[in-house]
């Protein structure tokens, strides 16, 4: 299947990505209790490794620590803010069984437990997982992965999927009037994805509480006379319309979809 064929699959890819984000918004965690996935970014690992180097711990021991952390040998930070909804559901159920067993717990309690255990999804992890699910459905997951702008070509995996892998050589800037499903919204170190529900464009993203909503969320988006308008309103910093005018927010299309 060539790039022209992939372009013709946009509607199907959009629907699959939308189904995946709805899964993140409705994690089945306990007795048909569902919750939305909170935001989690795994900054603590970098801080810990930096502290170990400052403490003159050998690189061999640091690597051993990293492998143990990655292999979930500690009850914190599973999937490093990059997990699929299925992985996150399994982690929640494990920690609920470990901590509460058959004791009652509210949705708010489960979210707090997830925060304490470092379970959630960050912005680039969400975008990666939605696109991976969509391309996997047309047997192009490997091609999608190879199309991204990885820093280390030997480490092309979801744990390395930060905002930068989607820009650079992976995508190009487009005008608001040309927006279509699966295009990206990039603002400095934050990334979101454009989807479509019926005739309405939707912004799907995972945001920290500092932007007003903690976790995965959907908001309406539109374009009039090549000017973008966003329902989403951050509680800190410029509204996105102003960020776009300043050139700090850009719309991008993956090269694999051009």
NORBELRA-V857802 format. One record per residue. N is the residue number from 1. SS is DSSP state (helix for helix, strand for strand, loop for the rest). PHI is phi in radians with two decimals (NA if undefined). OMEGA is omega in radians with two decimals (999 if undefined). Layout:
BEGIN
((N	SS	PHI	OMEGA) (N	SS	PHI	OMEGA))
END
This chain:
BEGIN
((1	loop	NA	-3.12) (2	loop	-1.62	-3.07) (3	helix	-1.12	3.09) (4	helix	-1.10	3.11) (5	helix	-1.11	3.14) (6	helix	-1.08	3.12) (7	helix	-1.01	-3.14) (8	helix	-1.25	-3.14) (9	loop	-1.67	-3.04) (10	helix	-0.93	-3.11) (11	helix	-1.07	3.13) (12	helix	-1.12	3.14) (13	helix	-1.09	3.11) (14	helix	-1.05	-3.10) (15	helix	-1.10	3.13) (16	helix	-1.22	3.08) (17	helix	-1.13	3.11) (18	helix	-1.12	3.10) (19	helix	-1.06	-3.12) (20	helix	-1.21	3.14) (21	helix	-1.19	3.07) (22	helix	-1.15	3.06) (23	helix	-1.14	3.09) (24	helix	-1.06	-3.13) (25	helix	-1.43	-3.10) (26	loop	-2.39	3.11) (27	strand	-1.20	3.12) (28	strand	-1.54	-2.96) (29	strand	-1.89	-3.09) (30	strand	-2.94	3.07) (31	loop	0.82	3.14) (32	loop	1.13	3.02) (33	strand	-1.39	-3.12) (34	strand	-2.03	3.09) (35	strand	-2.43	3.00) (36	loop	-1.45	-3.08) (37	loop	-1.32	3.10) (38	loop	-1.31	3.11) (39	strand	-1.45	2.99) (40	loop	-2.63	3.04) (41	loop	-2.08	-2.98) (42	loop	-1.52	3.09) (43	helix	-1.40	-3.04) (44	helix	-1.11	-3.12) (45	helix	-1.10	3.12) (46	helix	-1.10	3.10) (47	helix	-1.09	-3.11) (48	helix	-1.17	3.13) (49	helix	-1.15	3.10) (50	helix	-1.09	3.13) (51	helix	-1.14	3.13) (52	helix	-1.13	3.12) (53	helix	-1.15	3.10) (54	helix	-1.16	3.12) (55	loop	-1.61	3.09) (56	loop	1.09	3.03) (57	loop	-1.33	-3.05) (58	loop	-1.12	3.11) (59	helix	-1.09	3.10) (60	helix	-1.11	3.13) (61	helix	-1.24	3.08) (62	helix	-1.12	3.12) (63	helix	-1.13	3.10) (64	helix	-1.10	3.08) (65	helix	-1.06	-3.11) (66	helix	-1.05	-3.13) (67	helix	-1.12	3.10) (68	helix	-1.15	3.10) (69	helix	-1.11	-3.13) (70	helix	-1.10	-3.12) (71	loop	-1.51	3.05) (72	loop	1.10	3.09) (73	loop	-1.47	2.99) (74	loop	-2.23	-3.08) (75	loop	-1.50	3.11) (76	loop	-2.67	2.99) (77	loop	1.23	3.13) (78	helix	-1.01	3.10) (79	helix	1.23	2.97) (80	helix	0.93	3.13) (81	helix	1.27	-3.07) (82	strand	-2.25	-3.00) (83	loop	-1.28	3.00) (84	loop	-1.25	3.11) (85	helix	-1.06	3.12) (86	helix	-1.16	3.12) (87	helix	-1.14	-3.13) (88	helix	-1.16	3.08) (89	helix	-1.04	-3.12) (90	helix	-1.13	3.12) (91	helix	-1.15	3.14) (92	helix	-1.05	-3.11) (93	helix	-1.09	3.11) (94	helix	-1.10	-3.10) (95	helix	-1.22	3.06) (96	helix	-1.11	3.14) (97	helix	-1.17	-3.14) (98	helix	-1.21	-2.99) (99	helix	-1.70	-3.00) (100	loop	-2.18	-3.07) (101	loop	0.86	-3.07) (102	loop	-1.71	-3.13) (103	loop	-1.29	3.12) (104	loop	-1.18	3.11) (105	loop	-2.64	-3.13) (106	loop	-1.51	3.06) (107	helix	-1.02	3.14) (108	helix	-1.08	3.11) (109	helix	-1.12	3.13) (110	helix	-1.16	3.12) (111	helix	-1.08	3.11) (112	helix	-1.13	3.08) (113	helix	-1.07	3.12) (114	helix	-1.09	3.12) (115	helix	-1.12	3.14) (116	helix	-1.12	-3.10) (117	helix	-1.72	3.11) (118	loop	1.17	-3.13) (119	loop	-1.99	3.14) (120	loop	2.94	-3.09) (121	strand	-2.38	3.07) (122	loop	-1.67	-2.99) (123	helix	-1.13	-3.11) (124	helix	-1.28	3.07) (125	helix	-1.09	3.12) (126	helix	-1.12	-3.12) (127	helix	-1.04	3.13) (128	helix	-1.07	-3.09) (129	helix	-1.13	3.12) (130	helix	-1.14	-3.13) (131	helix	-1.21	3.12) (132	helix	-1.06	3.13) (133	helix	-1.08	-3.13) (134	helix	-1.14	-3.11) (135	helix	-1.22	3.09) (136	helix	-1.09	-3.12) (137	loop	-1.18	3.10) (138	loop	-1.97	3.09) (139	loop	1.00	3.12) (140	loop	-2.25	-3.14) (141	helix	-1.10	-3.13) (142	helix	-1.13	3.13) (143	helix	-1.10	3.08) (144	helix	-1.05	-3.11) (145	helix	-1.06	-3.13) (146	helix	-1.19	-3.08) (147	helix	-1.37	-3.09) (148	loop	-1.42	-3.02) (149	loop	-1.68	-3.07) (150	loop	-1.30	3.09) (151	loop	-1.22	-3.14) (152	loop	-2.04	-3.07) (153	loop	-1.15	3.11) (154	loop	-1.61	-3.13) (155	loop	-2.29	-3.14) (156	loop	-1.79	-3.12) (157	loop	-2.55	-3.02) (158	helix	-1.03	3.14) (159	helix	-1.12	-3.13) (160	helix	-1.68	-3.05) (161	loop	-1.45	3.03) (162	loop	-1.74	-3.10) (163	helix	-1.02	-3.03) (164	helix	-1.08	-3.10) (165	helix	-1.20	-3.13) (166	helix	-1.60	-3.14) (167	loop	-1.88	-3.14) (168	helix	0.99	-3.10) (169	helix	-1.44	-3.09) (170	helix	-1.54	-3.02) (171	strand	-2.69	3.13) (172	strand	-2.45	-3.09) (173	strand	-1.31	3.10) (174	strand	-2.24	3.10) (175	loop	-1.46	3.11) (176	helix	-0.95	-3.10) (177	helix	-1.13	-3.10) (178	helix	-1.72	-3.08) (179	loop	-1.02	3.00) (180	loop	-2.54	-3.13) (181	loop	-0.97	3.13) (182	loop	1.41	2.98) (183	loop	-1.27	-3.01) (184	strand	-1.97	3.01) (185	strand	-1.99	-3.07) (186	strand	-2.11	3.10) (187	strand	-2.25	-3.10) (188	loop	0.93	-3.07) (189	loop	-1.77	3.14) (190	strand	-2.08	3.13) (191	strand	-2.42	3.07) (192	strand	-2.40	-3.12) (193	strand	-2.25	3.11) (194	strand	-1.59	3.03) (195	strand	-2.18	3.14) (196	strand	-2.39	3.09) (197	strand	-2.08	-3.01) (198	loop	1.15	3.10) (199	loop	-1.69	-3.03) (200	strand	-1.79	3.00) (201	strand	-1.27	-3.10) (202	strand	-2.25	2.96) (203	strand	-1.70	3.07) (204	strand	-1.87	-3.09) (205	strand	-2.78	2.97) (206	strand	-2.09	-3.04) (207	strand	-2.20	3.05) (208	loop	-1.34	-3.13) (209	helix	-1.01	-3.09) (210	helix	-1.13	3.07) (211	helix	-1.70	3.02) (212	loop	1.96	3.13) (213	loop	-2.29	-3.13) (214	loop	-1.63	3.04) (215	strand	1.93	-3.08) (216	strand	-1.21	3.13) (217	strand	-2.65	3.10) (218	strand	-2.11	3.09) (219	strand	-2.59	-3.12) (220	strand	-1.24	-3.10) (221	strand	-2.62	3.14) (222	strand	-2.60	-3.14) (223	strand	-2.35	3.05) (224	strand	-2.28	-3.13) (225	loop	0.91	3.10) (226	loop	1.15	3.08) (227	strand	-1.98	-3.13) (228	strand	-1.40	3.07) (229	strand	-2.30	-3.04) (230	strand	-2.06	2.98) (231	loop	-1.26	-3.11) (232	loop	-1.11	3.13) (233	loop	-2.27	3.08) (234	loop	-1.19	3.12) (235	loop	-1.57	3.07) (236	loop	-2.32	3.10) (237	loop	1.47	-3.10) (238	loop	-1.19	2.93) (239	loop	-1.15	-3.00) (240	helix	-1.17	3.08) (241	helix	-1.04	3.12) (242	helix	-1.22	3.10) (243	helix	-1.08	3.10) (244	helix	-1.14	3.13) (245	helix	-1.06	-3.14) (246	loop	-1.40	-3.10) (247	loop	1.42	-3.14) (248	loop	-1.52	3.10) (249	strand	-2.05	-3.12) (250	strand	-2.32	3.02) (251	strand	-1.76	-3.09) (252	strand	-2.34	3.07) (253	strand	-2.11	3.10) (254	strand	-1.10	3.13) (255	helix	-1.05	-3.13) (256	helix	-1.15	-3.10) (257	helix	-1.94	-3.08) (258	loop	-1.35	999))
END
